[in-house]
Amino acid sequence: MAKVAWIGLGIMGYPMAGHLAAKGGHQVTVYNRSSQKADQWVREFATGASVATPAAAAEGADFVFSCVGNDDDVRAVTTGPDGAFATLKPGAVFVDHTTASAEVARELSALAAERGFHFLDAPVSGGQAGADSGTLTVMVGGEEAAFQRAEPVIQSYSRMVTLIGSSGSGQLAKMVNQIAIGGLLQSLSEAIHFAHCAGLDLEKVMHTISKGAAQSWQMDNRWKTMANAEFDFGFAVDWMRKDLAICQAEAQRNGARLPVTALIDQFYEDVQNLGGGRWDASSLIARLNAKADAGS
């Protein structure tokens, strides 16, 4: 059992911290910007304590985990007023699960090293369902020794934990993940839309092609809900646009060309304009249906 702190109890962080307590058996101190959410977590899992600041959460902890919104939020809970870096003990490991930039990961890793502790960037894939079930995929950047210490703790809520490379590599791998998912979802949206317009039996078509080269996780798990316009699975369009903006900014730095990603980002903007900012990222199909309805 390790002394653990968790910062950020949103849709992802709340169940992830819960797995640390229930499955990992760790004593978990929690901080959340809304203290009511942190108090609720302590009551639900009957362990740990809710504290008023990230610094209070990190004091004396062996591992501190964060899962917040963006680069600014990560900086706020680490180096901001009452941030966790003020109280982290030497040798402690800070694990950030936020999907953020590789730049902020490298910045905080260097600062952590100066202060005698460790920073791992460790964004996750699997969405709300993966967080709830404890089956997330975790992509990690940082030092091997720190990773080896943190991996058994992270396994409480994951099915795959991989050290990708040096600091920032976890965030870069998450960018690869989001680029791939955006393309898959747009292609699947167009395929479903085309099949519908062609008058095909969609159930038969998807049952058949999902056994061939077109198969993907998105097809297996989302084609029915996409066809039924059910978009309540937790990974919001607003978040996807934030992630794709990170991808495109990094591409400008490293020289990668992402023409399809840029186009899909514009399509997600269309979904936002339909009122779908909080819809699941699979809602790309909604803009195709809206355009078809407008043309009919």
C-alpha positions as CSV (number, residue, x, y, z in Angstrom):
1,M,0.0,0.0,0.0
2,A,1.3,3.4,-1.0
3,K,0.4,6.9,0.3
4,V,-1.4,8.3,-2.7
5,A,-3.0,11.6,-3.6
6,W,-5.4,12.3,-6.5
7,I,-6.1,15.7,-8.0
8,G,-9.1,16.2,-10.2
9,L,-12.3,14.2,-9.8
10,G,-14.1,14.7,-13.1
11,I,-15.7,12.1,-15.3
12,M,-12.4,10.2,-15.7
13,G,-10.6,11.0,-12.4
14,Y,-13.5,10.1,-10.1
15,P,-13.6,6.4,-11.0
16,M,-9.9,6.1,-11.5
17,A,-9.2,7.3,-8.0
18,G,-11.9,4.9,-6.9
19,H,-10.1,1.9,-8.4
20,L,-6.9,3.0,-6.5
21,A,-8.9,2.7,-3.3
22,A,-11.2,-0.3,-4.0
23,K,-8.9,-2.4,-6.2
24,G,-5.4,-1.2,-5.2
25,G,-6.1,-0.9,-1.5
26,H,-4.4,2.4,-1.3
27,Q,-5.2,5.2,1.2
28,V,-6.1,8.0,-1.2
29,T,-6.3,11.7,-0.3
30,V,-8.3,13.6,-2.9
31,Y,-8.5,17.2,-4.0
32,N,-11.1,18.6,-6.4
33,R,-11.9,22.2,-7.4
34,S,-15.4,21.6,-6.2
35,S,-15.0,20.3,-2.6
36,Q,-18.5,18.8,-2.7
37,K,-17.3,16.3,-5.3
38,A,-14.3,15.4,-3.2
39,D,-16.4,14.9,-0.1
40,Q,-18.8,12.7,-2.1
41,W,-15.9,10.6,-3.3
42,V,-14.7,10.0,0.3
43,R,-18.2,9.0,1.4
44,E,-18.6,6.6,-1.5
45,F,-15.3,4.8,-1.1
46,A,-15.2,5.1,2.7
47,T,-11.5,5.9,2.6
48,G,-9.0,8.7,2.6
49,A,-9.7,12.3,3.1
50,S,-10.7,15.4,1.1
51,V,-8.4,18.4,1.4
52,A,-8.6,22.0,0.4
53,T,-5.5,22.4,-1.9
54,P,-3.3,20.3,-4.2
55,A,-0.4,21.1,-1.9
56,A,-2.3,19.6,1.0
57,A,-3.0,16.5,-1.0
58,A,0.6,16.0,-2.1
59,E,2.1,16.5,1.3
60,G,3.9,13.3,2.3
61,A,2.5,11.3,-0.6
62,D,4.6,8.7,-2.5
63,F,2.5,9.1,-5.6
64,V,0.4,12.1,-6.8
65,F,-2.0,11.6,-9.7
66,S,-3.7,14.4,-11.6
67,C,-6.5,14.3,-14.2
68,V,-7.6,17.8,-15.1
69,G,-8.6,19.8,-18.2
70,N,-5.7,21.3,-20.1
71,D,-2.1,22.8,-19.9
72,D,-3.2,25.7,-17.8
73,D,-5.0,23.4,-15.3
74,V,-1.9,21.2,-15.1
75,R,0.3,24.1,-14.3
76,A,-2.2,25.4,-11.8
77,V,-2.3,22.2,-9.7
78,T,1.4,21.7,-9.9
79,T,3.2,25.1,-9.8
80,G,0.4,27.5,-9.1
81,P,-0.6,28.9,-5.7
82,D,-1.0,26.0,-3.3
83,G,0.2,23.7,-6.1
84,A,1.4,20.1,-5.4
85,F,5.0,20.8,-6.3
86,A,5.4,23.0,-3.2
87,T,5.0,20.0,-0.9
88,L,6.1,16.9,-2.8
89,K,8.8,15.1,-1.0
90,P,12.1,14.1,-2.6
91,G,11.7,10.9,-4.6
92,A,7.9,11.1,-4.9
93,V,6.4,10.5,-8.4
94,F,3.8,12.9,-9.9
95,V,1.7,11.1,-12.6
96,D,-0.3,13.4,-14.9
97,H,-3.2,11.7,-16.7
98,T,-4.4,14.9,-18.4
99,T,-4.4,15.1,-22.2
100,A,-2.1,18.1,-22.6
101,S,0.9,19.2,-24.7
102,A,4.2,17.5,-24.8
103,E,5.7,21.0,-24.1
104,V,4.1,21.3,-20.6
105,A,5.1,17.7,-19.8
106,R,8.8,18.4,-20.6
107,E,8.6,21.7,-18.7
108,L,7.2,20.1,-15.5
109,S,9.5,17.1,-15.8
110,A,12.5,19.3,-15.8
111,L,11.2,21.3,-12.9
112,A,10.5,18.2,-10.9
113,A,14.0,16.9,-11.5
114,E,15.4,20.2,-10.2
115,R,13.4,19.7,-7.0
116,G,14.3,16.0,-6.5
117,F,11.1,14.2,-7.5
118,H,9.7,12.8,-10.7
119,F,7.1,13.7,-13.3
120,L,5.4,11.2,-15.7
121,D,3.1,12.3,-18.5
122,A,0.5,9.5,-18.7
123,P,-2.5,10.3,-20.8
124,V,-5.1,7.6,-21.2
125,S,-7.4,6.1,-23.8
126,G,-10.6,4.3,-23.2
127,G,-13.0,7.0,-22.3
128,Q,-15.5,7.1,-19.5
129,A,-16.4,3.4,-20.0
130,G,-12.7,2.4,-19.6
131,A,-12.4,4.6,-16.5
132,D,-15.5,3.1,-14.9
133,S,-14.4,-0.5,-15.6
134,G,-10.7,0.1,-14.8
135,T,-9.6,-1.0,-18.3
136,L,-7.8,2.1,-19.6
137,T,-4.8,2.2,-21.9
138,V,-2.0,4.4,-20.5
139,M,0.7,5.9,-22.6
140,V,3.6,7.1,-20.4
141,G,6.6,9.5,-21.0
142,G,9.4,9.9,-18.5
143,E,12.2,8.1,-16.7
144,E,12.3,4.3,-16.6
145,A,13.0,4.1,-12.8
146,A,10.0,6.3,-12.0
147,F,7.8,4.4,-14.4
148,Q,8.7,1.1,-12.8
149,R,7.7,2.4,-9.4
150,A,4.4,3.9,-10.6
151,E,3.3,1.1,-13.0
152,P,1.9,-1.3,-10.3
153,V,-0.2,1.5,-8.9
154,I,-1.5,2.6,-12.3
155,Q,-2.5,-1.0,-13.0
156,S,-5.4,-0.5,-10.6
157,Y,-7.4,1.2,-13.3
158,S,-5.8,0.0,-16.6
159,R,-5.3,-3.0,-18.8
160,M,-2.3,-1.7,-20.6
161,V,0.5,0.6,-19.3
162,T,3.4,1.3,-21.6
163,L,6.5,3.5,-21.2
164,I,6.7,5.1,-24.7
165,G,9.9,7.1,-24.2
166,S,11.3,10.2,-22.6
167,S,9.3,13.0,-21.1
168,G,6.5,14.2,-23.5
169,S,6.4,10.9,-25.3
170,G,3.1,9.9,-23.6
171,Q,1.4,13.0,-24.7
172,L,2.8,12.5,-28.3
173,A,1.4,9.0,-28.3
174,K,-2.0,10.3,-27.2
175,M,-1.9,12.7,-30.1
176,V,-1.3,9.7,-32.4
177,N,-4.3,8.0,-30.8
178,Q,-6.6,11.0,-31.3
179,I,-5.6,11.5,-34.9
180,A,-6.4,7.8,-35.6
181,I,-9.7,7.9,-33.8
182,G,-10.9,11.1,-35.6
183,G,-10.2,9.5,-38.9
184,L,-11.9,6.2,-38.0
185,L,-15.0,8.0,-36.7
186,Q,-15.4,10.1,-39.8
187,S,-14.9,7.1,-42.1
188,L,-17.4,5.1,-40.1
189,S,-19.9,8.0,-40.1
190,E,-19.7,8.2,-43.9
191,A,-20.0,4.4,-44.3
192,I,-23.2,4.3,-42.2
193,H,-24.6,7.3,-43.9
194,F,-23.8,5.9,-47.3
195,A,-25.4,2.5,-46.5
196,H,-28.5,4.3,-45.3
197,C,-28.8,6.4,-48.4
198,A,-28.3,3.3,-50.5
199,G,-31.2,1.5,-48.8
200,L,-29.1,-1.4,-47.5
201,D,-29.8,-3.5,-44.4
202,L,-27.3,-1.8,-42.1
203,E,-27.3,-4.7,-39.6
204,K,-26.4,-7.2,-42.3
205,V,-23.7,-4.9,-43.8
206,M,-22.0,-4.2,-40.5
207,H,-22.2,-7.8,-39.3
208,T,-20.4,-8.8,-42.6
209,I,-17.8,-6.1,-43.0
210,S,-16.9,-6.2,-39.2
211,K,-15.5,-9.7,-39.9
212,G,-13.1,-8.3,-42.6
213,A,-10.5,-5.7,-43.1
214,A,-12.8,-2.8,-42.2
215,Q,-13.2,-4.0,-38.6
216,S,-12.2,-1.6,-35.7
217,W,-13.1,-1.0,-32.1
218,Q,-15.2,2.0,-33.2
219,M,-17.2,-0.2,-35.6
220,D,-17.7,-3.0,-33.1
221,N,-18.8,-0.6,-30.3
222,R,-20.3,2.5,-31.9
223,W,-22.0,1.7,-35.2
224,K,-25.4,0.9,-33.7
225,T,-25.4,3.9,-31.4
226,M,-24.2,6.2,-34.2
227,A,-27.0,4.9,-36.4
228,N,-29.5,5.5,-33.6
229,A,-28.1,9.0,-32.9
230,E,-27.1,8.0,-29.3
231,F,-24.2,10.2,-28.3
232,D,-24.0,10.0,-24.5
233,F,-20.8,8.1,-23.9
234,G,-18.8,10.7,-22.1
235,F,-15.9,11.8,-24.4
236,A,-17.3,15.1,-25.5
237,V,-16.8,16.8,-28.8
238,D,-15.5,19.9,-26.9
239,W,-12.7,17.7,-25.5
240,M,-11.9,16.2,-28.9
241,R,-11.5,19.6,-30.4
242,K,-9.2,20.5,-27.6
243,D,-7.1,17.4,-28.3
244,L,-7.0,18.0,-32.0
245,A,-5.9,21.5,-31.5
246,I,-3.0,20.1,-29.5
247,C,-2.2,17.7,-32.3
248,Q,-2.2,20.4,-34.9
249,A,0.0,22.7,-32.8
250,E,2.5,19.9,-32.3
251,A,2.4,19.2,-36.1
252,Q,3.4,22.8,-36.8
253,R,6.4,22.3,-34.5
254,N,7.5,18.9,-35.9
255,G,6.6,19.4,-39.5
256,A,4.0,16.7,-39.8
257,R,1.2,17.2,-42.3
258,L,-2.3,16.5,-41.0
259,P,-4.8,17.6,-43.7
260,V,-7.5,15.1,-42.8
261,T,-7.2,15.9,-39.1
262,A,-7.6,19.6,-39.8
263,L,-10.7,18.8,-41.9
264,I,-12.2,16.6,-39.2
265,D,-11.6,19.3,-36.6
266,Q,-13.8,21.6,-38.8
267,F,-16.4,18.9,-38.9
268,Y,-16.4,18.7,-35.1
269,E,-17.0,22.5,-35.2
270,D,-20.1,21.8,-37.3
271,V,-21.3,19.4,-34.6
272,Q,-20.7,22.1,-31.9
273,N,-22.8,24.5,-34.0
274,L,-25.6,21.9,-34.0
275,G,-25.5,22.1,-30.2
276,G,-23.5,18.9,-29.8
277,G,-20.5,20.2,-27.9
278,R,-21.2,17.7,-25.1
279,W,-22.1,14.9,-27.4
280,D,-19.8,11.9,-27.7
281,A,-17.0,12.2,-30.3
282,S,-18.9,9.6,-32.4
283,S,-21.5,12.2,-33.2
284,L,-19.7,13.2,-36.4
285,I,-22.4,11.4,-38.2
286,A,-24.9,14.0,-37.0
287,R,-23.6,16.6,-39.4
288,L,-24.0,14.3,-42.3
289,N,-27.6,13.5,-41.3
290,A,-28.3,17.2,-40.7
291,K,-27.0,18.1,-44.2
292,A,-29.0,15.3,-45.8
293,D,-32.2,16.5,-44.0
294,A,-31.5,20.1,-45.1
295,G,-31.2,18.9,-48.7
296,S,-34.4,16.9,-48.7
